[in-house]
């Protein structure tokens, strides 16, 4: 894609069947929309068989953050969600090499996967460096962003955190406006360094001298329509 955002030229072998069965779930969004009851919920109990705290990395790419969080927090589970196959293969290979048991990758459009989110089931949600589509003033596009953010909000546990980062000042302002005006988050921090977040794209953009805009919100109350 444009601006080098998608590592489409990755040369990466698919995982073996055994490794894929452990780490990968590949779902078609249309099937989820039509028959969500046939899929496991995005919860620790249904995907990991335990009740450990759960974090979800939406748009996980090559799984740099996903694997880092799994290594740093062995008592928590983390799910990385992305539609692109090769980047997810990179994350799976890293998880397997590191011997991680508290991580899963889901290959699916994460807008379609929203019905599988369960109320108060997530402690942290990450949405880092999405590809800016430059439709910030499009009503329909912003309604889609609102539905996505509301679904995440409802899935967060009390005091759960939503962490967002981008190199686009326009997208940052758009998302910040929706979050502050429509959802009952409290502003925690605009200092991405304080969160300890490191991703492949963050390293790329900072090496090119780009400004990074990050913000962390903490959940209070219920989202509209909850």
Secondary structure, DSSP 8 states (H G I E B T S, - for coil): -GGG-S-TT-------HHHHHHHEEE--HHHHHH-GGGS--SSHHHHHSS--EEEEEET-TT-HHHHHHHHH-TTEEEEEEES-HHHHHHHHHHHHHHT-SSEEEEES-TTGGGGG--TT-EEEEEEES----S-TT-HHHHHHHHHHHHHHHHHEEEEEEEEEEES-HHHHHHHHHHHHHHS-EEEEES-HHHHT---HHHHHHHHTT---EEEEEEE-S--TT-
